[in-house]
Amino acid sequence: MKKKLVICGGGSSAHTLIPLLNRSMFDVSIYTSRPEQWHNQIDLEWHNPQGDILGTYSGTLSRASSDAESLIPEADYIVFCMPVHKYRVALHNIAPYINREKTVFVGTLYGQGGWNWMVDEVKNLYNLHNIVTFAFGLIPWVCRIIKYGQTGVTYGCKAVNYAACSPHEFFPQINEELLDHICYHWFGKGKVEQSDNFLSLTLSVDNQIIHTSRCLGLYKVYGKTWKRREDVPWFYKDYDDISAQLLARLDDDYSQIRNAIITLHPEKDYHYMMDYLALERFSYQSHNTDIKESFITSQTLISIGTPVVQNADGLWEIDRNHRFFLDDIYYGNCIAKWMAEKLNIHTPTIDEILQWAQLVRQETIINEDNHLVLDSPDLREHLKSGIPAFYGFNSIEDCID
């Protein structure tokens, strides 16, 4: 008997997930703000870096709707495929309609930003204690959209991944029913290991340190703008030494935070709290020992461009409204900074990035003494930031799962 799986959001990962669920046990629907643009058949192309098609896959959508009440009550699984900063808003939108009479698995393809805190927030608000929470530590594939609601492209999947779930004992079921079907079944790799906790995902040194350090690196090398779109460097293919140095320094800041937490809780299994190169070697089964080399030699990342927009003067600049800011600052570096303050850890590179980001965003995030301005209207805007204090947490202990 098929189970009902509802995808929340129409991001690039949704265009990859739907075709790869083709031979699974799921009847798949999508909750999206643009249901009229979704076709019944969703196609996925697997490309190599040169653009050659290595494989094609197709999956079927049963329904596409912007009405949560029409989709969510039947759902056995709910999987989020949207930017991190939109998770909480969507969770609050669907929570009133989640079925309380059965076990419902609520997960995301990327667990940055305190996913378990977000789900717990609606569990407590709506008495949804039948929910099983799960999240990937790393986005399973590099993927993009060719034609919205119709065709996606993937450049391959991680060699190995990890995921957390609560309660822990549900992991084998999630792995068998869902996780194995979206990578290993098709590509012969991408097996998922179980993380003992979500905090390792929240403090992952993936997007939140890669994107923010690279954006600041581009600013340091090129300034604020480019005259022509074609002058804009590729985000990874043109990766440089300045960006690599910034990432290494940012990784050091995160390592201090992670190590302090590991020291506080030696009884916990935090072996997925890796530094950047260890995580890269784990997920891609590579032998890289150099940050710059890990990007410029990547066969899955070289096709990714830098997110820019044209300003009123006709110049090209980093898109301040891109998820590299909205996800990786407000649900990334700000969370790490709050933890560092609680642990009395000096984080010079996180501070530098937040000082730069608030100039780009024209907002107040951090003050001259490098302390988060928690009463700033820009940070306190409803559901905008994932800083632990905004869940009512007062200490590092409140963040431990």
PLY file of the C-alpha trace (Angstrom):
ply
format ascii 1.0
element vertex 401
property float x
property float y
property float z
element edge 400
property int vertex1
property int vertex2
end_header
0.00 0.00 0.00
1.34 3.38 -1.01
1.98 6.08 1.53
1.28 9.77 0.96
4.31 12.05 0.72
3.87 15.81 0.44
6.76 17.98 -0.68
6.70 21.50 0.75
8.25 24.01 -1.61
9.19 24.04 -5.26
12.96 24.50 -5.05
15.53 22.79 -7.21
15.66 19.84 -4.81
11.94 19.21 -5.38
12.61 18.88 -9.11
15.22 16.22 -8.26
13.34 14.43 -5.51
10.10 13.79 -7.43
11.68 11.81 -10.30
13.90 9.84 -7.91
10.85 8.74 -5.91
9.42 7.10 -9.02
9.93 3.51 -7.83
9.32 4.17 -4.16
6.30 3.37 -1.99
5.06 6.96 -2.16
2.20 8.75 -3.82
3.76 12.23 -4.22
2.07 15.64 -4.07
3.49 19.13 -3.72
2.47 22.10 -1.59
3.59 25.18 -3.50
2.66 28.81 -4.09
2.68 28.16 -7.85
0.66 24.96 -8.35
-0.52 25.95 -11.83
3.06 25.72 -13.12
3.61 22.10 -12.10
3.16 19.30 -14.61
2.02 15.79 -13.72
5.30 14.36 -15.03
8.54 15.81 -13.68
11.74 15.00 -15.54
15.31 15.02 -14.26
18.51 15.07 -16.28
21.80 13.88 -14.82
24.63 15.93 -16.34
28.38 15.74 -16.18
30.33 19.04 -15.85
30.56 19.33 -19.65
26.77 19.25 -19.98
26.53 15.72 -21.37
23.42 13.84 -20.23
24.39 10.72 -18.28
20.86 9.66 -17.44
17.21 10.75 -17.41
14.53 10.05 -14.82
10.83 10.80 -14.59
8.38 10.90 -11.71
4.67 11.53 -11.32
2.92 14.15 -9.22
-0.53 13.23 -7.98
-1.43 16.78 -7.04
-0.02 20.29 -6.81
-1.79 22.76 -4.56
-1.31 25.99 -2.60
-3.99 24.86 -0.13
-2.37 23.12 2.84
-5.71 21.88 4.13
-6.29 19.88 0.96
-2.92 18.06 1.10
-1.44 17.88 4.57
-4.07 15.86 6.53
-3.42 12.72 4.42
0.37 13.00 4.56
2.46 10.20 6.05
5.68 12.01 5.13
6.22 15.75 4.72
9.54 16.74 3.13
10.76 20.32 2.83
12.45 21.44 -0.39
12.86 25.18 0.10
15.43 27.67 1.41
16.21 27.34 5.13
14.86 30.78 6.03
11.40 29.73 4.80
11.15 26.57 6.90
9.55 28.09 9.98
6.94 30.08 8.07
5.90 26.97 6.13
5.86 24.83 9.28
3.49 27.26 10.97
1.30 27.27 7.84
0.91 23.50 7.64
0.96 22.55 11.34
-2.79 23.04 11.95
-3.53 20.42 9.27
-1.06 17.67 10.24
-2.93 14.48 11.14
-2.79 13.78 14.89
-4.16 10.24 14.57
-1.07 8.60 13.05
2.71 8.86 12.99
3.77 11.61 10.57
7.38 11.97 9.45
8.39 15.63 8.99
11.81 16.21 7.49
13.99 18.35 5.33
16.66 17.66 2.75
18.99 20.05 4.56
19.12 20.33 8.34
21.04 23.58 8.81
19.66 26.20 11.15
18.09 24.23 13.99
15.50 22.12 12.16
14.56 20.22 15.31
14.00 23.51 17.17
11.66 24.65 14.39
9.66 21.42 14.40
9.52 21.35 18.20
8.16 24.89 18.09
5.06 23.80 16.15
4.83 20.42 17.92
4.39 22.23 21.22
2.14 24.93 19.81
-0.25 22.49 18.10
0.17 19.41 20.34
1.71 17.40 17.52
3.64 14.86 19.56
2.99 12.16 16.98
5.59 13.75 14.68
8.89 12.04 13.88
11.47 14.70 12.99
14.29 14.00 10.52
16.81 15.91 8.44
19.77 15.34 6.16
23.09 16.79 7.22
24.00 17.61 3.63
21.83 18.27 0.59
21.98 14.89 -1.21
22.73 16.24 -4.68
23.96 19.32 -6.51
20.86 20.28 -8.48
19.24 23.13 -10.36
16.04 23.86 -12.32
15.93 23.71 -16.12
12.23 24.52 -16.44
10.21 25.30 -13.34
7.59 22.69 -12.49
8.72 20.44 -15.28
12.46 19.66 -15.56
15.40 19.62 -13.17
19.10 18.81 -13.50
21.50 17.13 -11.10
25.28 17.03 -11.34
25.50 14.02 -9.07
25.04 13.08 -5.44
27.20 12.94 -2.32
29.17 9.72 -1.97
28.04 9.40 1.66
25.58 11.41 3.73
24.25 11.53 7.26
20.88 12.31 8.83
19.35 12.74 12.27
15.93 11.73 13.48
13.92 11.93 16.67
12.94 9.56 18.16
16.18 7.79 17.18
14.63 4.35 16.73
12.72 5.45 13.61
15.89 5.88 11.54
15.90 2.36 10.00
12.33 2.85 8.80
13.05 6.28 7.30
16.20 4.96 5.69
14.45 1.97 4.12
11.32 3.82 2.98
12.84 7.11 1.81
16.55 7.78 2.13
17.85 4.81 0.16
15.46 5.55 -2.69
16.69 9.04 -3.52
20.40 8.36 -4.07
21.73 4.85 -3.63
18.93 3.16 -5.56
19.81 5.20 -8.68
23.47 6.16 -8.41
24.97 3.29 -6.43
26.24 5.70 -3.78
24.85 8.21 -1.30
24.18 5.81 1.59
22.98 7.68 4.68
24.49 7.22 8.14
22.69 8.15 11.34
23.78 11.16 13.34
23.04 10.91 17.03
21.87 14.53 17.18
20.61 17.51 15.20
23.15 19.91 16.69
25.83 18.42 14.43
23.63 19.44 11.48
22.95 22.91 12.88
26.70 23.55 13.23
27.63 21.87 9.94
30.48 23.58 8.10
28.78 23.27 4.74
26.72 26.09 3.19
26.84 28.51 6.10
30.61 28.80 6.01
31.18 28.14 2.30
28.72 30.70 0.93
29.34 33.55 3.36
33.14 33.39 3.23
33.13 33.19 -0.57
30.81 36.21 -0.89
33.05 38.25 1.41
36.09 37.01 -0.52
34.59 38.22 -3.80
33.94 41.61 -2.22
37.54 41.86 -0.99
39.00 40.99 -4.38
36.58 42.75 -6.76
34.78 45.38 -4.69
31.03 45.89 -4.63
30.18 45.69 -8.34
31.07 44.45 -11.81
30.42 46.41 -14.99
29.29 43.43 -17.06
27.59 40.19 -16.17
30.29 38.24 -17.97
32.92 39.82 -15.70
31.44 38.13 -12.63
33.62 35.18 -11.52
32.17 31.70 -11.20
31.36 30.92 -7.58
33.49 27.77 -7.39
35.36 27.36 -10.66
37.12 30.70 -10.09
37.62 30.14 -6.36
40.69 32.03 -5.11
43.20 32.11 -2.26
41.47 35.00 -0.44
38.20 33.05 -0.25
40.07 29.90 0.84
41.81 31.80 3.65
38.52 33.27 4.83
36.83 29.87 4.82
39.73 28.38 6.81
39.49 31.16 9.39
35.70 30.83 9.60
36.08 27.07 9.98
38.45 27.74 12.90
35.78 29.88 14.59
33.24 27.09 14.22
35.76 24.50 15.42
36.20 26.42 18.67
32.43 26.36 19.22
32.09 22.69 18.32
35.06 21.66 20.46
33.70 23.57 23.45
30.38 21.75 23.13
32.14 18.39 22.75
34.14 19.15 25.89
30.98 20.06 27.79
29.25 16.85 26.72
31.79 14.04 26.29
28.96 11.53 26.70
27.41 12.68 23.41
28.36 11.33 19.98
29.47 14.36 18.00
31.66 12.67 15.41
29.74 14.37 12.57
30.90 17.75 13.92
33.78 17.81 11.43
35.93 20.63 10.11
35.40 21.63 6.47
38.01 19.40 4.83
37.08 16.39 6.96
33.42 16.86 5.98
34.37 17.26 2.31
36.45 14.09 2.38
33.65 12.23 4.15
30.82 13.32 1.85
32.69 13.01 -1.45
35.13 10.25 -0.39
37.90 12.50 -1.71
41.49 12.95 -0.62
41.56 16.74 -0.70
43.88 18.45 1.74
43.54 21.94 0.28
40.40 24.10 0.49
40.87 25.89 -2.83
41.60 22.63 -4.65
38.45 21.04 -3.19
36.34 23.58 -5.08
38.16 24.14 -8.36
38.54 20.39 -8.95
34.97 19.51 -7.95
33.06 17.80 -10.75
29.70 18.70 -9.19
30.23 22.39 -8.33
31.97 23.97 -11.31
28.73 24.78 -13.16
27.40 27.02 -10.36
27.43 30.77 -10.94
27.63 33.67 -8.51
24.21 35.09 -7.48
24.17 38.67 -8.75
21.56 41.27 -9.66
21.76 44.43 -11.74
21.39 47.60 -9.68
19.88 50.96 -10.58
23.19 52.10 -12.08
23.33 49.13 -14.43
26.15 47.48 -12.47
26.15 43.90 -11.21
26.34 43.19 -7.49
25.91 40.27 -5.10
22.20 39.63 -4.56
21.60 40.75 -0.96
18.25 38.91 -0.93
19.72 35.58 -1.98
19.59 32.57 0.33
23.35 32.97 0.84
22.33 35.83 3.13
18.84 34.84 4.27
19.80 31.23 5.04
23.48 31.37 5.84
23.60 34.59 7.85
20.31 34.51 9.79
20.08 30.71 10.11
23.82 30.09 10.09
26.46 32.53 11.24
24.09 34.31 13.66
23.34 31.02 15.44
27.05 30.24 15.74
27.75 33.76 17.02
25.08 33.44 19.72
26.61 30.16 20.86
30.09 31.70 20.84
28.88 34.52 23.08
27.40 32.01 25.53
30.70 30.10 25.51
32.85 33.26 25.78
34.63 32.40 22.53
36.23 35.07 20.34
35.14 34.65 16.69
36.94 37.27 14.57
35.89 35.90 11.17
32.23 35.40 12.08
32.32 38.99 13.36
33.88 40.26 10.14
31.28 38.49 8.01
28.37 39.79 10.10
29.75 43.33 10.04
30.03 43.12 6.23
26.62 41.45 5.80
24.82 44.17 7.73
26.39 46.81 5.49
25.28 44.93 2.38
21.81 44.32 3.82
21.63 47.82 5.36
20.47 46.27 8.63
21.61 46.01 12.24
22.96 42.59 13.19
26.06 43.18 15.32
27.37 46.23 17.19
30.78 47.92 17.30
31.83 45.66 20.17
30.98 42.60 18.05
27.94 41.53 20.05
24.68 40.46 18.43
22.03 43.16 18.69
19.23 40.83 19.76
16.72 43.67 20.14
17.37 44.92 16.61
14.12 45.08 14.60
16.06 43.46 11.74
16.87 40.36 13.81
13.62 40.27 15.77
11.42 40.36 12.66
8.98 37.46 13.02
10.61 34.12 12.06
13.44 35.87 10.18
16.30 34.51 12.27
17.03 31.19 13.92
19.04 32.59 16.84
18.36 30.25 19.79
17.19 33.14 22.00
14.20 33.55 19.68
13.00 30.06 20.67
13.23 31.06 24.32
16.63 29.41 24.85
18.93 31.00 27.40
21.98 28.77 27.39
23.96 26.22 25.38
22.29 23.50 27.43
18.92 24.51 25.97
20.32 23.76 22.47
21.52 20.23 23.27
19.39 17.37 21.91
0 1
1 2
2 3
3 4
4 5
5 6
6 7
7 8
8 9
9 10
10 11
11 12
12 13
13 14
14 15
15 16
16 17
17 18
18 19
19 20
20 21
21 22
22 23
23 24
24 25
25 26
26 27
27 28
28 29
29 30
30 31
31 32
32 33
33 34
34 35
35 36
36 37
37 38
38 39
39 40
40 41
41 42
42 43
43 44
44 45
45 46
46 47
47 48
48 49
49 50
50 51
51 52
52 53
53 54
54 55
55 56
56 57
57 58
58 59
59 60
60 61
61 62
62 63
63 64
64 65
65 66
66 67
67 68
68 69
69 70
70 71
71 72
72 73
73 74
74 75
75 76
76 77
77 78
78 79
79 80
80 81
81 82
82 83
83 84
84 85
85 86
86 87
87 88
88 89
89 90
90 91
91 92
92 93
93 94
94 95
95 96
96 97
97 98
98 99
99 100
100 101
101 102
102 103
103 104
104 105
105 106
106 107
107 108
108 109
109 110
110 111
111 112
112 113
113 114
114 115
115 116
116 117
117 118
118 119
119 120
120 121
121 122
122 123
123 124
124 125
125 126
126 127
127 128
128 129
129 130
130 131
131 132
132 133
133 134
134 135
135 136
136 137
137 138
138 139
139 140
140 141
141 142
142 143
143 144
144 145
145 146
146 147
147 148
148 149
149 150
150 151
151 152
152 153
153 154
154 155
155 156
156 157
157 158
158 159
159 160
160 161
161 162
162 163
163 164
164 165
165 166
166 167
167 168
168 169
169 170
170 171
171 172
172 173
173 174
174 175
175 176
176 177
177 178
178 179
179 180
180 181
181 182
182 183
183 184
184 185
185 186
186 187
187 188
188 189
189 190
190 191
191 192
192 193
193 194
194 195
195 196
196 197
197 198
198 199
199 200
200 201
201 202
202 203
203 204
204 205
205 206
206 207
207 208
208 209
209 210
210 211
211 212
212 213
213 214
214 215
215 216
216 217
217 218
218 219
219 220
220 221
221 222
222 223
223 224
224 225
225 226
226 227
227 228
228 229
229 230
230 231
231 232
232 233
233 234
234 235
235 236
236 237
237 238
238 239
239 240
240 241
241 242
242 243
243 244
244 245
245 246
246 247
247 248
248 249
249 250
250 251
251 252
252 253
253 254
254 255
255 256
256 257
257 258
258 259
259 260
260 261
261 262
262 263
263 264
264 265
265 266
266 267
267 268
268 269
269 270
270 271
271 272
272 273
273 274
274 275
275 276
276 277
277 278
278 279
279 280
280 281
281 282
282 283
283 284
284 285
285 286
286 287
287 288
288 289
289 290
290 291
291 292
292 293
293 294
294 295
295 296
296 297
297 298
298 299
299 300
300 301
301 302
302 303
303 304
304 305
305 306
306 307
307 308
308 309
309 310
310 311
311 312
312 313
313 314
314 315
315 316
316 317
317 318
318 319
319 320
320 321
321 322
322 323
323 324
324 325
325 326
326 327
327 328
328 329
329 330
330 331
331 332
332 333
333 334
334 335
335 336
336 337
337 338
338 339
339 340
340 341
341 342
342 343
343 344
344 345
345 346
346 347
347 348
348 349
349 350
350 351
351 352
352 353
353 354
354 355
355 356
356 357
357 358
358 359
359 360
360 361
361 362
362 363
363 364
364 365
365 366
366 367
367 368
368 369
369 370
370 371
371 372
372 373
373 374
374 375
375 376
376 377
377 378
378 379
379 380
380 381
381 382
382 383
383 384
384 385
385 386
386 387
387 388
388 389
389 390
390 391
391 392
392 393
393 394
394 395
395 396
396 397
397 398
398 399
399 400
